[in-house]
Amino acid sequence: MPPPPDNSIMTLEVKRLSTGVEGLDSLLQGGIPEGFFVAVTGEPGCGKTILSIHFINKGVEEGDKCIYVTTEESRESIVRQASQFKMDFQKRIEEGKLIIIDALMGRTDKWSLQSLDMEALVSKIIEAKKELGYGRARIVIDSLSAFWLDKPAMARRYSYYVKKVLSKWNFTILSVSQYAITTAESFGFGVEHIADGIIRFRRLLRGGELKRFIVIEKMRQTDHSRYLYEIDVKPGVGLVVLGRVERRVEDYKLPFEVMKKIIDAKKEMEKEL
């Protein structure tokens, strides 16, 4: 006779962290599973940084140890953006509840990086976590793809390294990466394979107006929504999920003929190499 099923495993509850965006949490069964490495990808101007700001602000409110790494804007720029949505990051920094690591300006202060070096980044993150103290932690790296701009083949290795090391420090990670419109994938091969989840932003012009969209393409341990949703950014509020839209992923990719030409051209380049 086979042993009875282990119901304790079957009913094991997944701990989730709120994204700070109410309409988004409902698409994720309540939030992102604790300890996950989540890729946030999309074209410029879609809302990736704003989602990151929401995620960190919610973490501070819930007592998490929060770190924001910025590689494409200054520390002051992130603080200003947060203030536009009534999130006082400067106060949180002064209270010792948040550390923003500036990897853009090349300053020599304690929480800056002088260069985009992966090992230096991870060491600085661990130093910041020790400064903030013991407990559940959240981190945003905005963007991780900045570290392989001149060597995209390293994307998978770098992403795996970050995930492997920081998971030991009780981090839930949002890793922002840029979006390649020619392939509909994040910039740098392999990032999305390493990630436990993928939140993808999209945009298009409709009737002369810029529209933004979001879709959960992957989230392990989660019965997530598989539909596309329109989003907006509202002053004093931030990211808002407006509702589901009836469009296919294919509508956001280049036509098949164009994609084929790009792929054929890449193959020819590889032959020449």
Short mmCIF file of the C-alpha atoms (twelve columns), coordinates in Angstrom:
data_MODEL
# 
_entry.id   MODEL 
# 
loop_
_atom_site.group_PDB 
_atom_site.id 
_atom_site.type_symbol 
_atom_site.label_atom_id 
_atom_site.label_alt_id 
_atom_site.label_comp_id 
_atom_site.label_asym_id 
_atom_site.label_seq_id 
_atom_site.Cartn_x 
_atom_site.Cartn_y 
_atom_site.Cartn_z 
_atom_site.pdbx_PDB_model_num 
ATOM 1   C CA . MET A 1   0.000  0.000  0.000   1 
ATOM 2   C CA . PRO A 2   1.490  3.408  -0.987  1 
ATOM 3   C CA . PRO A 3   2.056  5.939  1.800   1 
ATOM 4   C CA . PRO A 4   -0.595 8.648  2.268   1 
ATOM 5   C CA . PRO A 5   0.078  11.986 0.515   1 
ATOM 6   C CA . ASP A 6   2.012  14.564 2.480   1 
ATOM 7   C CA . ASN A 7   -0.647 17.260 2.820   1 
ATOM 8   C CA . SER A 8   1.805  19.554 4.588   1 
ATOM 9   C CA . ILE A 9   3.705  19.892 1.293   1 
ATOM 10  C CA . MET A 10  0.574  20.254 -0.818  1 
ATOM 11  C CA . THR A 11  -0.791 23.088 1.320   1 
ATOM 12  C CA . LEU A 12  2.522  24.897 1.865   1 
ATOM 13  C CA . GLU A 13  1.743  28.606 1.627   1 
ATOM 14  C CA . VAL A 14  3.884  30.833 -0.577  1 
ATOM 15  C CA . LYS A 15  4.919  34.035 1.178   1 
ATOM 16  C CA . ARG A 16  4.390  37.000 -1.118  1 
ATOM 17  C CA . LEU A 17  5.619  40.588 -1.191  1 
ATOM 18  C CA . SER A 18  3.298  43.315 -2.390  1 
ATOM 19  C CA . THR A 19  4.538  45.279 -5.398  1 
ATOM 20  C CA . GLY A 20  2.997  48.433 -3.956  1 
ATOM 21  C CA . VAL A 21  0.649  48.599 -6.952  1 
ATOM 22  C CA . GLU A 22  -2.754 47.291 -5.902  1 
ATOM 23  C CA . GLY A 23  -3.994 46.404 -9.371  1 
ATOM 24  C CA . LEU A 24  -0.780 44.540 -10.110 1 
ATOM 25  C CA . ASP A 25  -0.833 42.462 -6.923  1 
ATOM 26  C CA . SER A 26  -4.210 41.052 -7.920  1 
ATOM 27  C CA . LEU A 27  -2.622 39.690 -11.128 1 
ATOM 28  C CA . LEU A 28  0.005  37.888 -9.019  1 
ATOM 29  C CA . GLN A 29  -2.146 36.139 -6.412  1 
ATOM 30  C CA . GLY A 30  -1.223 38.884 -3.965  1 
ATOM 31  C CA . GLY A 31  2.357  39.691 -4.921  1 
ATOM 32  C CA . ILE A 32  5.824  38.380 -5.800  1 
ATOM 33  C CA . PRO A 33  6.966  35.224 -3.964  1 
ATOM 34  C CA . GLU A 34  9.569  36.022 -1.333  1 
ATOM 35  C CA . GLY A 35  13.155 35.418 -2.415  1 
ATOM 36  C CA . PHE A 36  12.442 35.591 -6.147  1 
ATOM 37  C CA . PHE A 37  14.628 37.155 -8.826  1 
ATOM 38  C CA . VAL A 38  12.195 38.992 -11.113 1 
ATOM 39  C CA . ALA A 39  13.120 40.535 -14.459 1 
ATOM 40  C CA . VAL A 40  11.315 43.816 -15.158 1 
ATOM 41  C CA . THR A 41  11.791 44.603 -18.821 1 
ATOM 42  C CA . GLY A 42  10.467 46.965 -21.454 1 
ATOM 43  C CA . GLU A 43  11.211 49.876 -23.733 1 
ATOM 44  C CA . PRO A 44  12.152 53.291 -22.282 1 
ATOM 45  C CA . GLY A 45  9.288  55.319 -20.866 1 
ATOM 46  C CA . CYS A 46  6.986  52.415 -20.041 1 
ATOM 47  C CA . GLY A 47  7.053  52.605 -16.244 1 
ATOM 48  C CA . LYS A 48  9.819  50.215 -15.125 1 
ATOM 49  C CA . THR A 49  11.445 52.692 -12.746 1 
ATOM 50  C CA . ILE A 50  8.094  53.776 -11.337 1 
ATOM 51  C CA . LEU A 51  7.187  50.159 -10.540 1 
ATOM 52  C CA . SER A 52  10.591 49.824 -8.872  1 
ATOM 53  C CA . ILE A 53  9.911  52.896 -6.737  1 
ATOM 54  C CA . HIS A 54  6.524  51.475 -5.679  1 
ATOM 55  C CA . PHE A 55  8.137  48.151 -4.766  1 
ATOM 56  C CA . ILE A 56  10.776 49.779 -2.564  1 
ATOM 57  C CA . ASN A 57  8.347  52.198 -0.927  1 
ATOM 58  C CA . LYS A 58  6.000  49.352 -0.009  1 
ATOM 59  C CA . GLY A 59  8.921  47.444 1.429   1 
ATOM 60  C CA . VAL A 60  9.881  50.332 3.692   1 
ATOM 61  C CA . GLU A 61  6.252  50.589 4.855   1 
ATOM 62  C CA . GLU A 62  6.279  46.875 5.719   1 
ATOM 63  C CA . GLY A 63  9.561  47.087 7.617   1 
ATOM 64  C CA . ASP A 64  11.744 45.405 4.987   1 
ATOM 65  C CA . LYS A 65  15.406 46.341 4.535   1 
ATOM 66  C CA . CYS A 66  15.381 48.190 1.227   1 
ATOM 67  C CA . ILE A 67  18.133 48.989 -1.268  1 
ATOM 68  C CA . TYR A 68  17.804 50.754 -4.618  1 
ATOM 69  C CA . VAL A 69  20.693 50.573 -7.094  1 
ATOM 70  C CA . THR A 70  20.507 53.195 -9.828  1 
ATOM 71  C CA . THR A 71  22.791 53.018 -12.857 1 
ATOM 72  C CA . GLU A 72  21.008 55.331 -15.311 1 
ATOM 73  C CA . GLU A 73  19.882 58.168 -13.038 1 
ATOM 74  C CA . SER A 74  21.431 59.901 -10.063 1 
ATOM 75  C CA . ARG A 75  20.367 59.226 -6.499  1 
ATOM 76  C CA . GLU A 76  18.729 62.676 -6.428  1 
ATOM 77  C CA . SER A 77  16.701 61.888 -9.538  1 
ATOM 78  C CA . ILE A 78  15.217 58.756 -7.945  1 
ATOM 79  C CA . VAL A 79  14.360 60.721 -4.792  1 
ATOM 80  C CA . ARG A 80  12.651 63.416 -6.898  1 
ATOM 81  C CA . GLN A 81  10.643 60.869 -8.873  1 
ATOM 82  C CA . ALA A 82  9.445  59.210 -5.681  1 
ATOM 83  C CA . SER A 83  8.386  62.591 -4.267  1 
ATOM 84  C CA . GLN A 84  6.153  63.154 -7.319  1 
ATOM 85  C CA . PHE A 85  4.092  60.191 -6.110  1 
ATOM 86  C CA . LYS A 86  4.087  61.318 -2.456  1 
ATOM 87  C CA . MET A 87  6.807  58.866 -1.443  1 
ATOM 88  C CA . ASP A 88  9.427  60.511 0.766   1 
ATOM 89  C CA . PHE A 89  12.610 58.614 -0.031  1 
ATOM 90  C CA . GLN A 90  14.823 61.315 1.444   1 
ATOM 91  C CA . LYS A 91  13.141 60.898 4.823   1 
ATOM 92  C CA . ARG A 92  13.483 57.108 4.579   1 
ATOM 93  C CA . ILE A 93  17.197 57.479 3.875   1 
ATOM 94  C CA . GLU A 94  17.658 59.780 6.858   1 
ATOM 95  C CA . GLU A 95  15.749 57.323 9.064   1 
ATOM 96  C CA . GLY A 96  18.111 54.518 8.026   1 
ATOM 97  C CA . LYS A 97  15.346 52.520 6.353   1 
ATOM 98  C CA . LEU A 98  16.544 52.871 2.763   1 
ATOM 99  C CA . ILE A 99  19.899 53.013 0.992   1 
ATOM 100 C CA . ILE A 100 20.197 54.210 -2.607  1 
ATOM 101 C CA . ILE A 101 23.424 53.085 -4.271  1 
ATOM 102 C CA . ASP A 102 24.415 55.523 -7.032  1 
ATOM 103 C CA . ALA A 103 26.321 53.741 -9.805  1 
ATOM 104 C CA . LEU A 104 26.046 56.601 -12.301 1 
ATOM 105 C CA . MET A 105 27.728 59.717 -10.966 1 
ATOM 106 C CA . GLY A 106 31.077 58.181 -9.978  1 
ATOM 107 C CA . ARG A 107 31.162 59.879 -6.591  1 
ATOM 108 C CA . THR A 108 33.380 58.837 -3.713  1 
ATOM 109 C CA . ASP A 109 30.744 58.769 -0.955  1 
ATOM 110 C CA . LYS A 110 29.976 55.555 0.916   1 
ATOM 111 C CA . TRP A 111 26.971 54.556 -1.180  1 
ATOM 112 C CA . SER A 112 28.327 55.171 -4.672  1 
ATOM 113 C CA . LEU A 113 30.157 53.024 -7.217  1 
ATOM 114 C CA . GLN A 114 32.991 54.485 -9.250  1 
ATOM 115 C CA . SER A 115 32.509 51.988 -12.107 1 
ATOM 116 C CA . LEU A 116 30.069 49.384 -13.358 1 
ATOM 117 C CA . ASP A 117 31.845 46.381 -11.897 1 
ATOM 118 C CA . MET A 118 29.676 43.387 -10.986 1 
ATOM 119 C CA . GLU A 119 31.728 42.161 -8.025  1 
ATOM 120 C CA . ALA A 120 31.956 45.703 -6.636  1 
ATOM 121 C CA . LEU A 121 28.178 46.023 -6.974  1 
ATOM 122 C CA . VAL A 122 27.425 42.817 -5.071  1 
ATOM 123 C CA . SER A 123 29.949 43.718 -2.354  1 
ATOM 124 C CA . LYS A 124 28.357 47.155 -1.956  1 
ATOM 125 C CA . ILE A 125 24.867 45.614 -1.751  1 
ATOM 126 C CA . ILE A 126 25.971 43.214 0.996   1 
ATOM 127 C CA . GLU A 127 27.623 46.120 2.838   1 
ATOM 128 C CA . ALA A 128 24.353 48.053 2.621   1 
ATOM 129 C CA . LYS A 129 22.364 45.069 3.908   1 
ATOM 130 C CA . LYS A 130 24.677 44.797 6.923   1 
ATOM 131 C CA . GLU A 131 24.187 48.516 7.540   1 
ATOM 132 C CA . LEU A 132 20.394 48.162 7.465   1 
ATOM 133 C CA . GLY A 133 20.433 45.124 9.729   1 
ATOM 134 C CA . TYR A 134 18.890 41.688 9.948   1 
ATOM 135 C CA . GLY A 135 15.552 40.899 8.313   1 
ATOM 136 C CA . ARG A 136 13.665 40.422 5.091   1 
ATOM 137 C CA . ALA A 137 15.105 42.533 2.306   1 
ATOM 138 C CA . ARG A 138 14.127 44.002 -1.037  1 
ATOM 139 C CA . ILE A 139 16.429 45.284 -3.740  1 
ATOM 140 C CA . VAL A 140 15.952 46.968 -7.094  1 
ATOM 141 C CA . ILE A 141 18.806 47.054 -9.613  1 
ATOM 142 C CA . ASP A 142 17.813 49.685 -12.170 1 
ATOM 143 C CA . SER A 143 19.174 48.606 -14.495 1 
ATOM 144 C CA . LEU A 144 21.192 45.406 -14.380 1 
ATOM 145 C CA . SER A 145 21.632 45.484 -18.168 1 
ATOM 146 C CA . ALA A 146 23.902 48.523 -17.759 1 
ATOM 147 C CA . PHE A 147 26.584 46.117 -16.501 1 
ATOM 148 C CA . TRP A 148 26.824 44.270 -19.818 1 
ATOM 149 C CA . LEU A 149 26.253 47.043 -22.359 1 
ATOM 150 C CA . ASP A 150 29.661 46.374 -23.922 1 
ATOM 151 C CA . LYS A 151 29.546 42.600 -23.403 1 
ATOM 152 C CA . PRO A 152 25.954 41.310 -23.764 1 
ATOM 153 C CA . ALA A 153 27.159 37.705 -23.862 1 
ATOM 154 C CA . MET A 154 27.846 38.054 -20.114 1 
ATOM 155 C CA . ALA A 155 24.207 38.771 -19.277 1 
ATOM 156 C CA . ARG A 156 23.290 35.248 -18.204 1 
ATOM 157 C CA . ARG A 157 26.442 34.769 -16.120 1 
ATOM 158 C CA . TYR A 158 26.035 38.128 -14.349 1 
ATOM 159 C CA . SER A 159 22.341 37.544 -13.665 1 
ATOM 160 C CA . TYR A 160 23.033 34.099 -12.231 1 
ATOM 161 C CA . TYR A 161 25.829 35.490 -10.051 1 
ATOM 162 C CA . VAL A 162 23.571 38.201 -8.614  1 
ATOM 163 C CA . LYS A 163 20.747 35.748 -7.990  1 
ATOM 164 C CA . LYS A 164 22.980 33.119 -6.378  1 
ATOM 165 C CA . VAL A 165 24.808 35.483 -4.006  1 
ATOM 166 C CA . LEU A 166 21.938 37.756 -2.962  1 
ATOM 167 C CA . SER A 167 19.475 34.915 -2.363  1 
ATOM 168 C CA . LYS A 168 21.653 33.914 0.586   1 
ATOM 169 C CA . TRP A 169 20.983 37.343 2.124   1 
ATOM 170 C CA . ASN A 170 17.180 37.019 2.107   1 
ATOM 171 C CA . PHE A 171 16.674 39.412 -0.816  1 
ATOM 172 C CA . THR A 172 13.724 39.593 -3.162  1 
ATOM 173 C CA . ILE A 173 15.138 41.143 -6.317  1 
ATOM 174 C CA . LEU A 174 13.667 43.306 -9.073  1 
ATOM 175 C CA . SER A 175 16.166 43.376 -11.924 1 
ATOM 176 C CA . VAL A 176 15.369 46.004 -14.544 1 
ATOM 177 C CA . SER A 177 16.606 45.410 -18.080 1 
ATOM 178 C CA . GLN A 178 16.079 47.110 -21.397 1 
ATOM 179 C CA . TYR A 179 13.932 45.643 -24.147 1 
ATOM 180 C CA . ALA A 180 15.086 44.718 -27.655 1 
ATOM 181 C CA . ILE A 181 12.230 45.468 -30.043 1 
ATOM 182 C CA . THR A 182 13.810 43.320 -32.758 1 
ATOM 183 C CA . THR A 183 13.601 40.136 -30.688 1 
ATOM 184 C CA . ALA A 184 10.929 41.024 -28.093 1 
ATOM 185 C CA . GLU A 185 13.384 39.919 -25.410 1 
ATOM 186 C CA . SER A 186 15.311 41.759 -22.724 1 
ATOM 187 C CA . PHE A 187 18.729 43.048 -23.728 1 
ATOM 188 C CA . GLY A 188 21.279 40.321 -23.006 1 
ATOM 189 C CA . PHE A 189 20.819 36.630 -23.769 1 
ATOM 190 C CA . GLY A 190 19.662 34.398 -20.948 1 
ATOM 191 C CA . VAL A 191 18.357 36.924 -18.411 1 
ATOM 192 C CA . GLU A 192 14.786 35.735 -18.734 1 
ATOM 193 C CA . HIS A 193 15.840 32.093 -18.335 1 
ATOM 194 C CA . ILE A 194 17.557 32.870 -15.034 1 
ATOM 195 C CA . ALA A 195 14.617 34.883 -13.696 1 
ATOM 196 C CA . ASP A 196 11.919 33.349 -11.493 1 
ATOM 197 C CA . GLY A 197 9.474  35.868 -12.924 1 
ATOM 198 C CA . ILE A 198 9.129  38.248 -15.867 1 
ATOM 199 C CA . ILE A 199 7.072  41.445 -15.753 1 
ATOM 200 C CA . ARG A 200 7.110  43.005 -19.202 1 
ATOM 201 C CA . PHE A 201 6.105  46.547 -20.096 1 
ATOM 202 C CA . ARG A 202 5.010  47.505 -23.604 1 
ATOM 203 C CA . ARG A 203 4.009  50.693 -25.368 1 
ATOM 204 C CA . LEU A 204 2.475  51.903 -28.618 1 
ATOM 205 C CA . LEU A 205 0.979  54.987 -30.203 1 
ATOM 206 C CA . ARG A 206 -2.772 54.790 -30.651 1 
ATOM 207 C CA . GLY A 207 -4.578 57.742 -32.211 1 
ATOM 208 C CA . GLY A 208 -1.499 59.876 -31.655 1 
ATOM 209 C CA . GLU A 209 -1.420 59.073 -27.920 1 
ATOM 210 C CA . LEU A 210 1.185  56.981 -26.116 1 
ATOM 211 C CA . LYS A 211 -0.361 53.947 -24.434 1 
ATOM 212 C CA . ARG A 212 1.412  51.747 -21.892 1 
ATOM 213 C CA . PHE A 213 0.742  48.103 -21.102 1 
ATOM 214 C CA . ILE A 214 1.918  45.398 -18.726 1 
ATOM 215 C CA . VAL A 215 1.849  41.603 -18.875 1 
ATOM 216 C CA . ILE A 216 3.059  38.931 -16.460 1 
ATOM 217 C CA . GLU A 217 4.904  36.555 -18.758 1 
ATOM 218 C CA . LYS A 218 6.297  34.293 -16.045 1 
ATOM 219 C CA . MET A 219 6.027  33.886 -12.283 1 
ATOM 220 C CA . ARG A 220 6.903  30.581 -10.714 1 
ATOM 221 C CA . GLN A 221 4.691  29.217 -7.912  1 
ATOM 222 C CA . THR A 222 1.971  31.613 -9.029  1 
ATOM 223 C CA . ASP A 223 -1.300 31.231 -10.915 1 
ATOM 224 C CA . HIS A 224 -0.782 34.631 -12.492 1 
ATOM 225 C CA . SER A 225 -2.866 36.462 -15.063 1 
ATOM 226 C CA . ARG A 226 -1.898 35.729 -18.653 1 
ATOM 227 C CA . TYR A 227 -3.580 38.765 -20.152 1 
ATOM 228 C CA . LEU A 228 -2.341 42.159 -21.242 1 
ATOM 229 C CA . TYR A 229 -3.417 45.141 -19.122 1 
ATOM 230 C CA . GLU A 230 -3.348 48.841 -19.900 1 
ATOM 231 C CA . ILE A 231 -1.580 50.987 -17.316 1 
ATOM 232 C CA . ASP A 232 -1.134 54.685 -16.684 1 
ATOM 233 C CA . VAL A 233 1.049  56.937 -14.549 1 
ATOM 234 C CA . LYS A 234 -0.959 59.435 -12.531 1 
ATOM 235 C CA . PRO A 235 0.565  62.499 -10.776 1 
ATOM 236 C CA . GLY A 236 0.591  62.100 -7.007  1 
ATOM 237 C CA . VAL A 237 -0.341 58.423 -7.289  1 
ATOM 238 C CA . GLY A 238 2.063  56.576 -9.567  1 
ATOM 239 C CA . LEU A 239 1.403  53.400 -11.524 1 
ATOM 240 C CA . VAL A 240 -2.251 52.470 -12.016 1 
ATOM 241 C CA . VAL A 241 -3.667 49.351 -13.700 1 
ATOM 242 C CA . LEU A 242 -6.604 50.483 -15.839 1 
ATOM 243 C CA . GLY A 243 -7.901 47.139 -17.064 1 
ATOM 244 C CA . ARG A 244 -7.525 44.208 -19.413 1 
ATOM 245 C CA . VAL A 245 -7.216 44.808 -23.143 1 
ATOM 246 C CA . GLU A 246 -7.864 42.482 -26.061 1 
ATOM 247 C CA . ARG A 247 -4.546 42.456 -27.908 1 
ATOM 248 C CA . ARG A 248 -2.126 39.719 -28.778 1 
ATOM 249 C CA . VAL A 249 1.586  39.645 -27.986 1 
ATOM 250 C CA . GLU A 250 2.178  39.380 -31.741 1 
ATOM 251 C CA . ASP A 251 0.696  42.838 -32.202 1 
ATOM 252 C CA . TYR A 252 3.742  44.292 -30.459 1 
ATOM 253 C CA . LYS A 253 6.380  42.517 -32.492 1 
ATOM 254 C CA . LEU A 254 7.770  43.440 -35.860 1 
ATOM 255 C CA . PRO A 255 6.128  41.846 -38.909 1 
ATOM 256 C CA . PHE A 256 7.289  38.311 -39.692 1 
ATOM 257 C CA . GLU A 257 9.039  39.392 -42.900 1 
ATOM 258 C CA . VAL A 258 11.069 42.010 -41.027 1 
ATOM 259 C CA . MET A 259 11.942 39.591 -38.232 1 
ATOM 260 C CA . LYS A 260 13.104 37.023 -40.819 1 
ATOM 261 C CA . LYS A 261 15.387 39.556 -42.488 1 
ATOM 262 C CA . ILE A 262 16.926 40.489 -39.132 1 
ATOM 263 C CA . ILE A 263 17.516 36.846 -38.203 1 
ATOM 264 C CA . ASP A 264 18.998 36.065 -41.645 1 
ATOM 265 C CA . ALA A 265 21.297 39.090 -41.377 1 
ATOM 266 C CA . LYS A 266 22.517 37.919 -37.944 1 
ATOM 267 C CA . LYS A 267 23.274 34.471 -39.345 1 
ATOM 268 C CA . GLU A 268 25.316 35.985 -42.169 1 
ATOM 269 C CA . MET A 269 27.274 38.082 -39.656 1 
ATOM 270 C CA . GLU A 270 28.001 34.971 -37.588 1 
ATOM 271 C CA . LYS A 271 29.308 33.179 -40.695 1 
ATOM 272 C CA . GLU A 272 31.686 36.053 -41.388 1 
ATOM 273 C CA . LEU A 273 32.995 35.851 -37.833 1 
# 
